[in-house]
């Protein structure tokens, strides 16, 4: 096992093609945190979940999401202890691990500025892209790429039919909460839930022997759609009202991407307890945050 991506940068001269396998370990899932068995979910089949309560409700996820899923900090009950853990973890990661990928001119303070800028963008409920940094894009991208090699950040690709830039997320909701400093308001909550759900989606695929490419969609107009998985679009919302009283407003970005990509189904992913399926002819439904847990 290792905390760096297997690559030529690690000094391994042979490709080892056909002689090795790779398994990426994600932060702990909601089921693992509650010592419950993994339940495989077909991300394209929702009929079985219609009208059935999710195994873990929105309150369960809300209580866990700020602590994240990394084995040590998620079990620390004191918020100040978690803060101290993440501060020490990031110091080690930035000053030691990240420096390995730069032959010369490495600036750890620059790396910290990138991370804290990401935290500020996440507080607003947005996915950070290269356009959110004041520093030269080429330099920022070189640091983000190196951070990806040590699993500190994850690249989220913009769909080829979209017009947005590739975005970046942190490896866990816990470190995202630390970098946001104060988790308050719908924007910050949305960012934490987005991190949490992406890890649940990826884990569902990994545990079923598949690989999921993180992909979102951004059009010239309207809000981004969080994920395009297979032939289904998902938009995460932070409140019940967004999936009820504001449903027509929140579904517009989904309808736009469904029309563009010729998708029959889209879902708002909300803090509700039961799934509501779209019409059989196609449309937008609602899924609980805990649908995949």
MOBELMO-V869755 format. One record per residue. N is the residue number from 1. OMEGA is omega in whole degrees, -180 to 180 (* if undefined). D_FIRST is the distance of its C-alpha to the first C-alpha in Angstrom with 1 decimal. Layout:
N | OMEGA | D_FIRST
N | OMEGA | D_FIRST
//
This chain:
1 | 180 | 0.0
2 | -179 | 3.7
3 | 175 | 7.2
4 | 178 | 9.0
5 | 178 | 10.1
6 | -176 | 10.0
7 | -180 | 13.6
8 | -179 | 16.3
9 | -179 | 16.2
10 | 175 | 13.3
11 | 178 | 16.0
12 | -171 | 14.9
13 | -179 | 18.3
14 | -180 | 18.0
15 | -178 | 17.3
16 | 179 | 15.9
17 | 179 | 17.8
18 | -178 | 18.2
19 | 180 | 15.7
20 | 174 | 12.4
21 | -180 | 11.5
22 | 175 | 9.6
23 | 180 | 9.3
24 | 179 | 9.5
25 | 179 | 9.5
26 | 169 | 12.8
27 | -177 | 14.7
28 | 179 | 16.5
29 | 177 | 19.5
30 | 179 | 23.0
31 | 180 | 23.0
32 | 179 | 19.9
33 | 179 | 21.5
34 | 178 | 24.7
35 | 177 | 23.2
36 | -179 | 24.7
37 | 176 | 23.7
38 | 177 | 22.3
39 | 180 | 25.4
40 | 179 | 25.0
41 | 173 | 27.2
42 | -174 | 28.7
43 | 178 | 28.8
44 | -179 | 32.1
45 | -173 | 33.9
46 | -173 | 35.4
47 | -178 | 38.5
48 | -179 | 37.0
49 | -177 | 36.2
50 | 177 | 39.6
51 | -179 | 41.4
52 | -180 | 38.7
53 | 176 | 37.2
54 | -179 | 33.4
55 | 177 | 31.5
56 | -177 | 30.7
57 | -179 | 33.4
58 | 179 | 33.6
59 | 178 | 34.2
60 | -178 | 31.0
61 | 179 | 28.9
62 | -179 | 31.0
63 | -175 | 30.4
64 | -163 | 26.6
65 | -178 | 26.0
66 | 179 | 26.6
67 | 179 | 24.1
68 | -175 | 21.4
69 | 178 | 18.5
70 | -167 | 15.9
71 | -178 | 15.8
72 | -174 | 17.7
73 | -177 | 20.3
74 | -179 | 21.2
75 | 176 | 22.7
76 | -176 | 24.6
77 | -178 | 28.2
78 | -178 | 29.6
79 | -180 | 29.3
80 | 176 | 29.8
81 | 176 | 26.8
82 | 179 | 24.6
83 | 179 | 26.1
84 | 179 | 25.5
85 | -176 | 21.8
86 | 178 | 21.3
87 | 179 | 23.5
88 | 180 | 21.5
89 | 180 | 18.2
90 | 177 | 19.8
91 | 180 | 21.4
92 | -178 | 18.2
93 | -176 | 16.6
94 | -175 | 19.8
95 | -178 | 21.1
96 | -171 | 18.0
97 | -175 | 15.1
98 | -177 | 17.5
99 | -179 | 19.8
100 | -174 | 17.5
101 | 179 | 18.6
102 | -180 | 22.3
103 | -179 | 24.3
104 | 175 | 27.2
105 | -179 | 28.9
106 | -178 | 25.9
107 | -179 | 27.4
108 | 179 | 25.3
109 | 177 | 28.4
110 | 178 | 28.5
111 | 179 | 25.0
112 | 179 | 26.1
113 | 177 | 29.3
114 | -178 | 27.4
115 | -180 | 25.4
116 | 175 | 28.6
117 | 175 | 30.5
118 | 178 | 28.1
119 | 180 | 28.7
120 | 179 | 32.5
121 | 179 | 32.3
122 | 177 | 30.3
123 | 179 | 33.0
124 | -180 | 35.4
125 | -179 | 33.5
126 | 172 | 32.7
127 | -180 | 29.7
128 | 173 | 29.4
129 | -179 | 30.1
130 | 180 | 30.9
131 | -179 | 34.5
132 | -177 | 33.8
133 | -179 | 33.2
134 | -178 | 36.1
135 | 180 | 34.3
136 | -175 | 34.3
137 | -177 | 32.4
138 | -180 | 30.9
139 | 178 | 29.4
140 | -178 | 28.2
141 | 178 | 26.4
142 | 178 | 24.7
143 | 179 | 23.3
144 | 178 | 22.3
145 | 177 | 20.6
146 | 177 | 18.6
147 | 178 | 17.8
148 | 180 | 16.6
149 | 179 | 14.1
150 | 174 | 12.4
151 | 177 | 12.9
152 | 178 | 15.9
153 | 178 | 18.4
154 | 176 | 18.9
155 | 174 | 21.7
156 | -175 | 24.3
157 | 171 | 26.5
158 | -179 | 30.2
159 | -176 | 31.7
160 | 177 | 33.5
161 | 180 | 36.8
162 | -178 | 36.4
163 | -177 | 37.4
164 | 175 | 34.8
165 | 173 | 32.2
166 | -177 | 28.5
167 | -177 | 27.3
168 | 176 | 24.3
169 | 173 | 22.8
170 | -176 | 20.5
171 | -176 | 17.1
172 | 179 | 18.7
173 | -179 | 22.3
174 | 179 | 21.9
175 | 175 | 21.3
176 | 178 | 24.0
177 | 179 | 26.4
178 | -177 | 25.9
179 | 176 | 26.6
180 | 177 | 29.6
181 | 179 | 31.0
182 | -180 | 33.5
183 | 178 | 32.7
184 | -179 | 36.2
185 | -176 | 38.0
186 | -180 | 37.1
187 | -180 | 35.3
188 | 179 | 32.6
189 | 179 | 32.4
190 | -180 | 32.0
191 | 179 | 29.1
192 | 179 | 27.2
193 | 179 | 28.0
194 | 177 | 27.0
195 | -177 | 23.5
196 | -177 | 23.3
197 | 178 | 24.7
198 | 178 | 22.6
199 | 177 | 19.4
200 | 180 | 21.3
201 | -179 | 22.4
202 | -180 | 19.1
203 | 177 | 17.6
204 | 180 | 20.8
205 | -177 | 20.1
206 | -178 | 16.4
207 | 177 | 17.3
208 | 176 | 20.2
209 | -180 | 18.4
210 | 179 | 19.7
211 | -178 | 18.8
212 | 175 | 20.9
213 | 179 | 22.1
214 | -177 | 23.1
215 | 174 | 26.8
216 | -178 | 29.8
217 | 176 | 33.4
218 | 177 | 35.9
219 | 179 | 39.6
220 | 179 | 42.2
221 | 176 | 43.6
222 | -178 | 42.3
223 | 179 | 39.1
224 | 173 | 35.6
225 | -167 | 34.3
226 | -174 | 30.7
227 | 168 | 29.3
228 | -178 | 30.4
229 | -176 | 28.5
230 | -180 | 30.2
231 | -179 | 33.9
232 | 177 | 33.8
233 | -179 | 34.0
234 | 175 | 32.9
235 | -178 | 34.2
236 | 177 | 33.0
237 | -171 | 35.8
238 | -175 | 35.7
239 | 178 | 38.9
240 | -177 | 41.0
241 | 179 | 43.9
242 | -179 | 41.9
243 | 180 | 41.7
244 | -176 | 45.3
245 | -179 | 47.9
246 | -174 | 46.1
247 | -177 | 44.9
248 | 180 | 47.1
249 | -176 | 45.8
250 | -178 | 42.1
251 | -176 | 42.4
252 | 178 | 43.9
253 | 178 | 40.7
254 | 179 | 39.5
255 | 179 | 42.8
256 | -180 | 42.7
257 | 178 | 39.3
258 | 178 | 40.3
259 | -178 | 43.5
260 | -175 | 41.8
261 | 180 | 39.1
262 | 177 | 41.4
263 | -180 | 39.3
264 | -173 | 41.1
265 | 172 | 39.0
266 | -178 | 37.6
267 | 162 | 36.6
268 | 178 | 36.8
269 | -166 | 33.9
270 | 177 | 35.6
271 | 177 | 35.8
272 | -176 | 38.0
273 | -175 | 37.7
274 | 179 | 38.8
275 | 173 | 38.3
276 | -176 | 41.2
277 | 175 | 41.2
278 | 176 | 42.8
279 | -180 | 46.0
280 | 179 | 45.7
281 | -180 | 47.1
282 | -180 | 44.2
283 | -175 | 43.7
284 | 176 | 41.6
285 | -179 | 40.4
286 | 176 | 38.6
287 | 176 | 35.3
288 | 173 | 34.0
289 | -174 | 31.0
290 | -176 | 29.6
291 | -175 | 30.4
292 | -176 | 26.7
293 | * | 25.7
//
